[in-house]
Amino acid sequence: MESLGGCCTLDIDRFRSTRDAVEKAPEAGKGSFETVTEWREGAQAVTRARSFQIETDEPTPLGGKDQHVDPMELLLAALGSCLTIGWVTQARLRGIGYRKLVIKVQAPFDLRGYLALDPSVRPGFGQLRYTVDVDTDADAALLEEIRIAVERTSPMLDNVLRPTPVEGIVQQRPSVLA
């Protein structure tokens, strides 16, 4: 039997069971995620997501202490990790394995937008690009099939490619006088 490498640790039976359950009862597949981010000091904040914690900061040229990941890097990490999960899932569904899988996500930016120096320059990234470095016995056609399937089903890629409505609400706490 062909070794599936590290891909075989993905619980594909649980994945298939979930897919089957959602196919039978679409409401079972609906839910939501929530994060709570609290400012600490300067440009530092801590975000809690379920039982996990992520600390963020800005690089020193932007006034931060550069002690934690930049929020823009988190977007790249979220995309890269989502694509990685997709590549492993698609490998398991096809019964192939990888000896190595590394996804690098890069994005150029222009600080003139963030610093409000040029209204024609967006404050975010100008482009996102990713490179998949994979060591496998699978042929190029199968890898292209996997790439297409991953891009079609990646939640993070979908959120980046298609505008998601965003609503901001401000809740001001009344000041407490001593």
C-alpha positions as CSV (number, residue, x, y, z in Angstrom):
1,M,0.0,0.0,0.0
2,E,1.3,3.5,-0.9
3,S,2.2,5.6,2.1
4,L,0.0,8.6,2.6
5,G,2.6,10.5,4.5
6,G,1.5,13.1,7.0
7,C,-1.7,13.7,5.2
8,C,-3.1,10.5,6.7
9,T,-3.5,12.1,10.1
10,L,-6.4,14.3,8.8
11,D,-9.6,12.6,10.0
12,I,-11.2,12.1,6.5
13,D,-13.9,9.9,8.0
14,R,-15.0,12.7,10.2
15,F,-14.8,15.1,7.3
16,R,-17.0,12.8,5.1
17,S,-19.4,12.3,8.0
18,T,-19.8,16.0,8.4
19,R,-20.3,16.5,4.7
20,D,-22.9,13.8,4.6
21,A,-24.8,15.3,7.6
22,V,-24.8,18.8,6.1
23,E,-25.9,17.4,2.7
24,K,-28.9,15.7,4.5
25,A,-29.7,18.7,6.8
26,P,-28.2,21.9,5.4
27,E,-29.2,23.8,8.6
28,A,-26.7,21.6,10.5
29,G,-23.9,23.3,8.6
30,K,-24.7,26.8,9.7
31,G,-22.9,28.5,12.5
32,S,-20.6,31.4,13.2
33,F,-17.2,32.2,14.6
34,E,-16.4,35.1,16.9
35,T,-13.2,36.8,18.0
36,V,-12.8,39.4,20.7
37,T,-9.9,41.7,20.4
38,E,-8.8,43.9,23.4
39,W,-6.3,46.7,23.2
40,R,-3.4,46.5,25.5
41,E,-1.1,49.5,24.9
42,G,0.4,51.4,22.0
43,A,-0.4,49.3,18.9
44,Q,-0.6,46.0,20.9
45,A,-3.8,44.0,21.2
46,V,-4.7,40.4,22.1
47,T,-7.4,38.5,20.3
48,R,-9.3,35.5,21.7
49,A,-10.9,32.9,19.5
50,R,-12.5,30.0,21.3
51,S,-9.7,28.9,23.7
52,F,-6.9,30.4,21.6
53,Q,-5.1,33.7,21.9
54,I,-3.3,35.8,19.2
55,E,-1.2,38.8,20.0
56,T,-0.6,41.6,17.5
57,D,1.5,44.7,17.2
58,E,2.8,47.1,14.6
59,P,6.4,47.3,13.3
60,T,8.4,50.1,15.0
61,P,8.3,52.4,11.9
62,L,4.5,52.5,12.4
63,G,4.7,53.3,16.1
64,G,4.6,49.8,17.5
65,K,7.1,47.8,19.4
66,D,7.3,45.0,16.8
67,Q,6.8,42.3,19.5
68,H,4.0,40.4,17.8
69,V,2.7,39.6,14.4
70,D,1.2,42.5,12.3
71,P,-2.6,42.2,11.6
72,M,-1.8,42.3,7.9
73,E,0.4,39.3,8.3
74,L,-2.5,37.5,10.0
75,L,-4.5,37.8,6.9
76,L,-1.7,36.2,4.9
77,A,-1.4,33.5,7.6
78,A,-5.2,32.9,7.6
79,L,-5.1,32.5,3.8
80,G,-2.0,30.3,3.8
81,S,-3.3,28.0,6.6
82,C,-6.7,27.7,5.0
83,L,-5.2,26.7,1.6
84,T,-2.9,24.2,3.4
85,I,-5.8,22.5,5.0
86,G,-7.5,22.4,1.6
87,W,-4.5,20.8,0.0
88,V,-4.3,18.2,2.7
89,T,-8.0,17.5,2.6
90,Q,-8.0,17.1,-1.2
91,A,-5.0,14.8,-1.0
92,R,-6.8,12.6,1.5
93,L,-9.9,12.5,-0.7
94,R,-7.8,11.3,-3.6
95,G,-5.7,8.9,-1.6
96,I,-2.3,10.6,-2.2
97,G,0.3,11.9,0.2
98,Y,2.9,14.7,0.4
99,R,6.4,14.4,1.7
100,K,6.4,18.2,2.0
101,L,3.8,20.9,1.6
102,V,4.6,24.6,2.1
103,I,2.4,27.5,1.0
104,K,4.0,30.9,0.9
105,V,1.6,33.9,0.7
106,Q,3.0,37.3,-0.4
107,A,1.4,40.7,-0.7
108,P,2.8,44.0,-1.7
109,F,1.6,47.2,0.1
110,D,2.1,50.9,-0.2
111,L,2.1,52.8,3.1
112,R,0.8,56.0,1.4
113,G,-2.7,54.6,1.6
114,Y,-2.5,53.6,5.3
115,L,-0.8,56.9,6.2
116,A,-3.5,58.8,4.3
117,L,-0.9,60.5,2.0
118,D,-2.5,59.5,-1.3
119,P,-6.2,58.9,-1.6
120,S,-5.7,56.9,-4.8
121,V,-3.6,54.3,-3.0
122,R,-5.6,51.7,-1.1
123,P,-4.6,51.1,2.6
124,G,-4.6,47.3,2.1
125,F,-2.6,45.0,-0.1
126,G,-2.3,45.6,-3.8
127,Q,-2.4,41.9,-4.6
128,L,-2.2,38.5,-2.9
129,R,-0.2,35.7,-4.5
130,Y,0.6,32.3,-3.2
131,T,3.1,29.6,-4.1
132,V,2.6,25.9,-3.3
133,D,5.9,24.0,-2.8
134,V,4.9,20.3,-2.8
135,D,6.9,17.1,-2.8
136,T,4.7,14.3,-4.0
137,D,4.5,11.4,-6.5
138,A,1.3,12.9,-7.8
139,D,1.5,14.1,-11.4
140,A,1.0,17.7,-12.5
141,A,-2.5,17.2,-13.8
142,L,-3.7,15.9,-10.4
143,L,-2.0,18.8,-8.6
144,E,-3.8,21.2,-10.9
145,E,-7.1,19.4,-10.1
146,I,-6.3,19.8,-6.4
147,R,-5.4,23.5,-6.8
148,I,-8.7,24.2,-8.6
149,A,-10.7,22.2,-5.9
150,V,-8.9,24.0,-3.1
151,E,-9.6,27.5,-4.6
152,R,-13.2,26.6,-5.2
153,T,-13.8,25.5,-1.6
154,S,-11.5,27.7,0.5
155,P,-13.5,29.9,2.9
156,M,-10.6,32.3,3.4
157,L,-10.0,32.7,-0.4
158,D,-13.7,33.2,-0.8
159,N,-13.7,36.0,1.8
160,V,-10.8,37.7,0.1
161,L,-12.1,37.4,-3.4
162,R,-15.7,38.3,-2.9
163,P,-16.8,41.3,-0.9
164,T,-18.3,40.3,2.4
165,P,-20.6,42.9,3.9
166,V,-19.1,44.5,7.0
167,E,-21.1,46.4,9.6
168,G,-19.5,48.5,12.3
169,I,-21.4,49.4,15.5
170,V,-19.9,51.6,18.2
171,Q,-21.0,51.1,21.8
172,Q,-19.8,53.8,24.1
173,R,-19.7,53.1,27.7
174,P,-20.9,55.9,29.9
175,S,-18.1,57.4,32.0
176,V,-18.1,56.7,35.7
177,L,-17.3,59.7,37.8
178,A,-15.7,59.1,41.2
